[in-house]
């Protein structure tokens, strides 16, 4: 007796269809084999399936059983094959009772038959919808995540018995409807307890943070300890433009693969703010491991990756950021598989000017030697620095300014300008696969920059004077375009280029 159940296997943020084929022999010694390049977690699922079926009173293991996961030339991993294997065995025993047409099944089984949520459900459901499946059966924990896929009927269950009764027609269920009323377009500033109004002074750094947020530009802040670099960075999420639906779905897919949605099963509708410790490894930052999981650069997609004390990170960790900063994606190669993940993040970095932190400070003397300062600064290589759009000096704030009761501009007020600039960019890049000025290619810059002759001449002369690379020169032009958008200017003018050049502080040094 034979049955086939549709399921799927995850490959990065994409899914690949897998047919779970169950064959039950009529006679012979009892056995249970799973073939088709199944990894350890899949093979261990045999015992979960065996116990789950026995504990609901269904014993099918008195005969030889073979389960094949096709195609057999692709490695299968994960616990989400438990449920389709169990249903495949029952359907092979009594095929006339089970309706599996246009149905995809995923889920992990407990020993008592309860269903547990699995990672990557949004990716699997997107694939199912694109490939003509009408319904998906999965654990209740993944229900809200799965219904983010339009035009797909989602049937979630708590226990294996419910799935069996549903497929046999004994239990009538309506497709799951999303219960959360979260809006993608709420004003994000109101969601945070922190606010830009709490920052005293630092007007140049606040302005740089606004420009970076408006165009999703990378930014590095260098200054003495206690000058407010971390405080500024932690408030950048309060002025970031809301995510579009496409951005939210992409970020949710990555978080689903990383297993960060297993409990909530909800849409990621706020831009991520990821702040790894400076002891993080290359694999933690970029991704990898035995399962080629996404790292911090991918989890921060459409949000912020904040590197506090950037120059305390291992130099090799910093250097691996070069490819994702340039390409907006990261490719992880492991034995037998190569996986690509998105890495479209805004890099925000903070660091001290020297090991003691007081090089160039007007009040406190630096105790570092020139050699130690050079070694410290050398951790930030030229090619990596080239990929950072804004370079800002953050000076110490006078104590008298801290006692000033006057509040600075609030996050809500800054956010209004950022959102307006974002809408200008959205209209500019309509029909293109980009959203922000920072993502412009050379070709798009020629079409959309709209720079007047005086501004272009100023940029060229400054690039020659400060010996800027071609990449740094393009960064200056992109920042100038964002400054012009914040000023509601149709063209890039000399004043915009002049301000942009102020944010190449480290290049000038």
Order of alpha helices (4+ residues) and beta strands (2+ residues): beta-beta-beta-alpha-beta-alpha-beta-beta-beta-alpha-beta-alpha-beta-alpha-alpha-beta-alpha-alpha-beta-alpha-beta-beta-alpha-beta-alpha-alpha-beta-beta-beta-alpha-alpha-beta-alpha-alpha-alpha-alpha-alpha-alpha-alpha
